[in-house]
Amino acid sequence: MGILKDALLSANASLIGSWPADGYTFDSSKASETDNSFAGLVIDEDNQSGVTDERIAAWVSRLAAAIG
């Protein structure tokens, strides 16, 4: 996601869809932002599959609100 974010920003795209990094355990990520968020929704099916559906639903709601 971080690589895609960089490519989109270099093309002057406006980005939406950030997602809080709270609740994730990681050392580093190219998708990590300076405000403790990710450049998009991170799905961790290996370690956190029990919250995937909830996260997707919440993220889609956030996207819909951002789009208007």
Phi and psi restraints in degrees (range 20) as a CNS / XPLOR table:
assign (resid 1 and name C) (resid 2 and name N)
       (resid 2 and name CA) (resid 2 and name C) 1.0 -64.1 20.0 2
assign (resid 2 and name N) (resid 2 and name CA)
       (resid 2 and name C) (resid 3 and name N) 1.0 -38.6 20.0 2
assign (resid 2 and name C) (resid 3 and name N)
       (resid 3 and name CA) (resid 3 and name C) 1.0 -66.0 20.0 2
assign (resid 3 and name N) (resid 3 and name CA)
       (resid 3 and name C) (resid 4 and name N) 1.0 -43.0 20.0 2
assign (resid 3 and name C) (resid 4 and name N)
       (resid 4 and name CA) (resid 4 and name C) 1.0 -64.3 20.0 2
assign (resid 4 and name N) (resid 4 and name CA)
       (resid 4 and name C) (resid 5 and name N) 1.0 -42.7 20.0 2
assign (resid 4 and name C) (resid 5 and name N)
       (resid 5 and name CA) (resid 5 and name C) 1.0 -57.1 20.0 2
assign (resid 5 and name N) (resid 5 and name CA)
       (resid 5 and name C) (resid 6 and name N) 1.0 -47.7 20.0 2
assign (resid 5 and name C) (resid 6 and name N)
       (resid 6 and name CA) (resid 6 and name C) 1.0 -60.6 20.0 2
assign (resid 6 and name N) (resid 6 and name CA)
       (resid 6 and name C) (resid 7 and name N) 1.0 -41.2 20.0 2
assign (resid 6 and name C) (resid 7 and name N)
       (resid 7 and name CA) (resid 7 and name C) 1.0 -65.5 20.0 2
assign (resid 7 and name N) (resid 7 and name CA)
       (resid 7 and name C) (resid 8 and name N) 1.0 -41.9 20.0 2
assign (resid 7 and name C) (resid 8 and name N)
       (resid 8 and name CA) (resid 8 and name C) 1.0 -66.5 20.0 2
assign (resid 8 and name N) (resid 8 and name CA)
       (resid 8 and name C) (resid 9 and name N) 1.0 -41.9 20.0 2
assign (resid 8 and name C) (resid 9 and name N)
       (resid 9 and name CA) (resid 9 and name C) 1.0 -64.5 20.0 2
assign (resid 9 and name N) (resid 9 and name CA)
       (resid 9 and name C) (resid 10 and name N) 1.0 -36.7 20.0 2
assign (resid 9 and name C) (resid 10 and name N)
       (resid 10 and name CA) (resid 10 and name C) 1.0 -68.9 20.0 2
assign (resid 10 and name N) (resid 10 and name CA)
       (resid 10 and name C) (resid 11 and name N) 1.0 -18.8 20.0 2
assign (resid 10 and name C) (resid 11 and name N)
       (resid 11 and name CA) (resid 11 and name C) 1.0 -95.5 20.0 2
assign (resid 11 and name N) (resid 11 and name CA)
       (resid 11 and name C) (resid 12 and name N) 1.0 13.4 20.0 2
assign (resid 11 and name C) (resid 12 and name N)
       (resid 12 and name CA) (resid 12 and name C) 1.0 64.1 20.0 2
assign (resid 12 and name N) (resid 12 and name CA)
       (resid 12 and name C) (resid 13 and name N) 1.0 29.9 20.0 2
assign (resid 12 and name C) (resid 13 and name N)
       (resid 13 and name CA) (resid 13 and name C) 1.0 -77.7 20.0 2
assign (resid 13 and name N) (resid 13 and name CA)
       (resid 13 and name C) (resid 14 and name N) 1.0 151.5 20.0 2
assign (resid 13 and name C) (resid 14 and name N)
       (resid 14 and name CA) (resid 14 and name C) 1.0 -93.5 20.0 2
assign (resid 14 and name N) (resid 14 and name CA)
       (resid 14 and name C) (resid 15 and name N) 1.0 129.4 20.0 2
assign (resid 14 and name C) (resid 15 and name N)
       (resid 15 and name CA) (resid 15 and name C) 1.0 -104.0 20.0 2
assign (resid 15 and name N) (resid 15 and name CA)
       (resid 15 and name C) (resid 16 and name N) 1.0 140.2 20.0 2
assign (resid 15 and name C) (resid 16 and name N)
       (resid 16 and name CA) (resid 16 and name C) 1.0 -131.7 20.0 2
assign (resid 16 and name N) (resid 16 and name CA)
       (resid 16 and name C) (resid 17 and name N) 1.0 168.1 20.0 2
assign (resid 16 and name C) (resid 17 and name N)
       (resid 17 and name CA) (resid 17 and name C) 1.0 98.3 20.0 2
assign (resid 17 and name N) (resid 17 and name CA)
       (resid 17 and name C) (resid 18 and name N) 1.0 19.4 20.0 2
assign (resid 17 and name C) (resid 18 and name N)
       (resid 18 and name CA) (resid 18 and name C) 1.0 -63.7 20.0 2
assign (resid 18 and name N) (resid 18 and name CA)
       (resid 18 and name C) (resid 19 and name N) 1.0 160.9 20.0 2
assign (resid 18 and name C) (resid 19 and name N)
       (resid 19 and name CA) (resid 19 and name C) 1.0 -142.2 20.0 2
assign (resid 19 and name N) (resid 19 and name CA)
       (resid 19 and name C) (resid 20 and name N) 1.0 135.7 20.0 2
assign (resid 19 and name C) (resid 20 and name N)
       (resid 20 and name CA) (resid 20 and name C) 1.0 -59.7 20.0 2
assign (resid 20 and name N) (resid 20 and name CA)
       (resid 20 and name C) (resid 21 and name N) 1.0 141.7 20.0 2
assign (resid 20 and name C) (resid 21 and name N)
       (resid 21 and name CA) (resid 21 and name C) 1.0 -86.3 20.0 2
assign (resid 21 and name N) (resid 21 and name CA)
       (resid 21 and name C) (resid 22 and name N) 1.0 -3.8 20.0 2
assign (resid 21 and name C) (resid 22 and name N)
       (resid 22 and name CA) (resid 22 and name C) 1.0 -58.8 20.0 2
assign (resid 22 and name N) (resid 22 and name CA)
       (resid 22 and name C) (resid 23 and name N) 1.0 136.5 20.0 2
assign (resid 22 and name C) (resid 23 and name N)
       (resid 23 and name CA) (resid 23 and name C) 1.0 92.3 20.0 2
assign (resid 23 and name N) (resid 23 and name CA)
       (resid 23 and name C) (resid 24 and name N) 1.0 -5.3 20.0 2
assign (resid 23 and name C) (resid 24 and name N)
       (resid 24 and name CA) (resid 24 and name C) 1.0 -105.1 20.0 2
assign (resid 24 and name N) (resid 24 and name CA)
       (resid 24 and name C) (resid 25 and name N) 1.0 145.1 20.0 2
assign (resid 24 and name C) (resid 25 and name N)
       (resid 25 and name CA) (resid 25 and name C) 1.0 -114.9 20.0 2
assign (resid 25 and name N) (resid 25 and name CA)
       (resid 25 and name C) (resid 26 and name N) 1.0 119.1 20.0 2
assign (resid 25 and name C) (resid 26 and name N)
       (resid 26 and name CA) (resid 26 and name C) 1.0 -158.4 20.0 2
assign (resid 26 and name N) (resid 26 and name CA)
       (resid 26 and name C) (resid 27 and name N) 1.0 154.8 20.0 2
assign (resid 26 and name C) (resid 27 and name N)
       (resid 27 and name CA) (resid 27 and name C) 1.0 -85.3 20.0 2
assign (resid 27 and name N) (resid 27 and name CA)
       (resid 27 and name C) (resid 28 and name N) 1.0 -44.0 20.0 2
assign (resid 27 and name C) (resid 28 and name N)
       (resid 28 and name CA) (resid 28 and name C) 1.0 -160.3 20.0 2
assign (resid 28 and name N) (resid 28 and name CA)
       (resid 28 and name C) (resid 29 and name N) 1.0 159.0 20.0 2
assign (resid 28 and name C) (resid 29 and name N)
       (resid 29 and name CA) (resid 29 and name C) 1.0 -156.6 20.0 2
assign (resid 29 and name N) (resid 29 and name CA)
       (resid 29 and name C) (resid 30 and name N) 1.0 136.5 20.0 2
assign (resid 29 and name C) (resid 30 and name N)
       (resid 30 and name CA) (resid 30 and name C) 1.0 -68.9 20.0 2
assign (resid 30 and name N) (resid 30 and name CA)
       (resid 30 and name C) (resid 31 and name N) 1.0 -16.1 20.0 2
assign (resid 30 and name C) (resid 31 and name N)
       (resid 31 and name CA) (resid 31 and name C) 1.0 -88.9 20.0 2
assign (resid 31 and name N) (resid 31 and name CA)
       (resid 31 and name C) (resid 32 and name N) 1.0 -5.4 20.0 2
assign (resid 31 and name C) (resid 32 and name N)
       (resid 32 and name CA) (resid 32 and name C) 1.0 -74.7 20.0 2
assign (resid 32 and name N) (resid 32 and name CA)
       (resid 32 and name C) (resid 33 and name N) 1.0 136.1 20.0 2
assign (resid 32 and name C) (resid 33 and name N)
       (resid 33 and name CA) (resid 33 and name C) 1.0 -103.7 20.0 2
assign (resid 33 and name N) (resid 33 and name CA)
       (resid 33 and name C) (resid 34 and name N) 1.0 169.6 20.0 2
assign (resid 33 and name C) (resid 34 and name N)
       (resid 34 and name CA) (resid 34 and name C) 1.0 -74.0 20.0 2
assign (resid 34 and name N) (resid 34 and name CA)
       (resid 34 and name C) (resid 35 and name N) 1.0 -15.7 20.0 2
assign (resid 34 and name C) (resid 35 and name N)
       (resid 35 and name CA) (resid 35 and name C) 1.0 -99.1 20.0 2
assign (resid 35 and name N) (resid 35 and name CA)
       (resid 35 and name C) (resid 36 and name N) 1.0 29.0 20.0 2
assign (resid 35 and name C) (resid 36 and name N)
       (resid 36 and name CA) (resid 36 and name C) 1.0 60.3 20.0 2
assign (resid 36 and name N) (resid 36 and name CA)
       (resid 36 and name C) (resid 37 and name N) 1.0 43.7 20.0 2
assign (resid 36 and name C) (resid 37 and name N)
       (resid 37 and name CA) (resid 37 and name C) 1.0 -136.7 20.0 2
assign (resid 37 and name N) (resid 37 and name CA)
       (resid 37 and name C) (resid 38 and name N) 1.0 171.9 20.0 2
assign (resid 37 and name C) (resid 38 and name N)
       (resid 38 and name CA) (resid 38 and name C) 1.0 -107.8 20.0 2
assign (resid 38 and name N) (resid 38 and name CA)
       (resid 38 and name C) (resid 39 and name N) 1.0 159.7 20.0 2
assign (resid 38 and name C) (resid 39 and name N)
       (resid 39 and name CA) (resid 39 and name C) 1.0 -70.4 20.0 2
assign (resid 39 and name N) (resid 39 and name CA)
       (resid 39 and name C) (resid 40 and name N) 1.0 -7.9 20.0 2
assign (resid 39 and name C) (resid 40 and name N)
       (resid 40 and name CA) (resid 40 and name C) 1.0 -170.8 20.0 2
assign (resid 40 and name N) (resid 40 and name CA)
       (resid 40 and name C) (resid 41 and name N) 1.0 -175.3 20.0 2
assign (resid 40 and name C) (resid 41 and name N)
       (resid 41 and name CA) (resid 41 and name C) 1.0 -74.0 20.0 2
assign (resid 41 and name N) (resid 41 and name CA)
       (resid 41 and name C) (resid 42 and name N) 1.0 126.4 20.0 2
assign (resid 41 and name C) (resid 42 and name N)
       (resid 42 and name CA) (resid 42 and name C) 1.0 -99.2 20.0 2
assign (resid 42 and name N) (resid 42 and name CA)
       (resid 42 and name C) (resid 43 and name N) 1.0 125.5 20.0 2
assign (resid 42 and name C) (resid 43 and name N)
       (resid 43 and name CA) (resid 43 and name C) 1.0 -108.8 20.0 2
assign (resid 43 and name N) (resid 43 and name CA)
       (resid 43 and name C) (resid 44 and name N) 1.0 123.9 20.0 2
assign (resid 43 and name C) (resid 44 and name N)
       (resid 44 and name CA) (resid 44 and name C) 1.0 -118.3 20.0 2
assign (resid 44 and name N) (resid 44 and name CA)
       (resid 44 and name C) (resid 45 and name N) 1.0 82.2 20.0 2
assign (resid 44 and name C) (resid 45 and name N)
       (resid 45 and name CA) (resid 45 and name C) 1.0 -68.2 20.0 2
assign (resid 45 and name N) (resid 45 and name CA)
       (resid 45 and name C) (resid 46 and name N) 1.0 -24.7 20.0 2
assign (resid 45 and name C) (resid 46 and name N)
       (resid 46 and name CA) (resid 46 and name C) 1.0 -72.3 20.0 2
assign (resid 46 and name N) (resid 46 and name CA)
       (resid 46 and name C) (resid 47 and name N) 1.0 -41.3 20.0 2
assign (resid 46 and name C) (resid 47 and name N)
       (resid 47 and name CA) (resid 47 and name C) 1.0 -111.8 20.0 2
assign (resid 47 and name N) (resid 47 and name CA)
       (resid 47 and name C) (resid 48 and name N) 1.0 -21.2 20.0 2
assign (resid 47 and name C) (resid 48 and name N)
       (resid 48 and name CA) (resid 48 and name C) 1.0 -137.8 20.0 2
assign (resid 48 and name N) (resid 48 and name CA)
       (resid 48 and name C) (resid 49 and name N) 1.0 41.2 20.0 2
assign (resid 48 and name C) (resid 49 and name N)
       (resid 49 and name CA) (resid 49 and name C) 1.0 -63.5 20.0 2
assign (resid 49 and name N) (resid 49 and name CA)
       (resid 49 and name C) (resid 50 and name N) 1.0 -23.7 20.0 2
assign (resid 49 and name C) (resid 50 and name N)
       (resid 50 and name CA) (resid 50 and name C) 1.0 -68.9 20.0 2
assign (resid 50 and name N) (resid 50 and name CA)
       (resid 50 and name C) (resid 51 and name N) 1.0 -15.3 20.0 2
assign (resid 50 and name C) (resid 51 and name N)
       (resid 51 and name CA) (resid 51 and name C) 1.0 -113.0 20.0 2
assign (resid 51 and name N) (resid 51 and name CA)
       (resid 51 and name C) (resid 52 and name N) 1.0 5.6 20.0 2
assign (resid 51 and name C) (resid 52 and name N)
       (resid 52 and name CA) (resid 52 and name C) 1.0 -61.0 20.0 2
assign (resid 52 and name N) (resid 52 and name CA)
       (resid 52 and name C) (resid 53 and name N) 1.0 -51.0 20.0 2
assign (resid 52 and name C) (resid 53 and name N)
       (resid 53 and name CA) (resid 53 and name C) 1.0 -61.3 20.0 2
assign (resid 53 and name N) (resid 53 and name CA)
       (resid 53 and name C) (resid 54 and name N) 1.0 -41.2 20.0 2
assign (resid 53 and name C) (resid 54 and name N)
       (resid 54 and name CA) (resid 54 and name C) 1.0 -63.1 20.0 2
assign (resid 54 and name N) (resid 54 and name CA)
       (resid 54 and name C) (resid 55 and name N) 1.0 -43.6 20.0 2
assign (resid 54 and name C) (resid 55 and name N)
       (resid 55 and name CA) (resid 55 and name C) 1.0 -65.4 20.0 2
assign (resid 55 and name N) (resid 55 and name CA)
       (resid 55 and name C) (resid 56 and name N) 1.0 -41.8 20.0 2
assign (resid 55 and name C) (resid 56 and name N)
       (resid 56 and name CA) (resid 56 and name C) 1.0 -62.6 20.0 2
assign (resid 56 and name N) (resid 56 and name CA)
       (resid 56 and name C) (resid 57 and name N) 1.0 -45.8 20.0 2
assign (resid 56 and name C) (resid 57 and name N)
       (resid 57 and name CA) (resid 57 and name C) 1.0 -61.2 20.0 2
assign (resid 57 and name N) (resid 57 and name CA)
       (resid 57 and name C) (resid 58 and name N) 1.0 -43.7 20.0 2
assign (resid 57 and name C) (resid 58 and name N)
       (resid 58 and name CA) (resid 58 and name C) 1.0 -65.9 20.0 2
assign (resid 58 and name N) (resid 58 and name CA)
       (resid 58 and name C) (resid 59 and name N) 1.0 -40.2 20.0 2
assign (resid 58 and name C) (resid 59 and name N)
       (resid 59 and name CA) (resid 59 and name C) 1.0 -66.9 20.0 2
assign (resid 59 and name N) (resid 59 and name CA)
       (resid 59 and name C) (resid 60 and name N) 1.0 -42.4 20.0 2
assign (resid 59 and name C) (resid 60 and name N)
       (resid 60 and name CA) (resid 60 and name C) 1.0 -61.7 20.0 2
assign (resid 60 and name N) (resid 60 and name CA)
       (resid 60 and name C) (resid 61 and name N) 1.0 -39.7 20.0 2
assign (resid 60 and name C) (resid 61 and name N)
       (resid 61 and name CA) (resid 61 and name C) 1.0 -62.3 20.0 2
assign (resid 61 and name N) (resid 61 and name CA)
       (resid 61 and name C) (resid 62 and name N) 1.0 -41.7 20.0 2
assign (resid 61 and name C) (resid 62 and name N)
       (resid 62 and name CA) (resid 62 and name C) 1.0 -63.6 20.0 2
assign (resid 62 and name N) (resid 62 and name CA)
       (resid 62 and name C) (resid 63 and name N) 1.0 -41.1 20.0 2
assign (resid 62 and name C) (resid 63 and name N)
       (resid 63 and name CA) (resid 63 and name C) 1.0 -63.7 20.0 2
assign (resid 63 and name N) (resid 63 and name CA)
       (resid 63 and name C) (resid 64 and name N) 1.0 -44.5 20.0 2
assign (resid 63 and name C) (resid 64 and name N)
       (resid 64 and name CA) (resid 64 and name C) 1.0 -60.2 20.0 2
assign (resid 64 and name N) (resid 64 and name CA)
       (resid 64 and name C) (resid 65 and name N) 1.0 -41.8 20.0 2
assign (resid 64 and name C) (resid 65 and name N)
       (resid 65 and name CA) (resid 65 and name C) 1.0 -65.2 20.0 2
assign (resid 65 and name N) (resid 65 and name CA)
       (resid 65 and name C) (resid 66 and name N) 1.0 -39.3 20.0 2
assign (resid 65 and name C) (resid 66 and name N)
       (resid 66 and name CA) (resid 66 and name C) 1.0 -68.5 20.0 2
assign (resid 66 and name N) (resid 66 and name CA)
       (resid 66 and name C) (resid 67 and name N) 1.0 -35.2 20.0 2
assign (resid 66 and name C) (resid 67 and name N)
       (resid 67 and name CA) (resid 67 and name C) 1.0 -75.3 20.0 2
assign (resid 67 and name N) (resid 67 and name CA)
       (resid 67 and name C) (resid 68 and name N) 1.0 -34.9 20.0 2
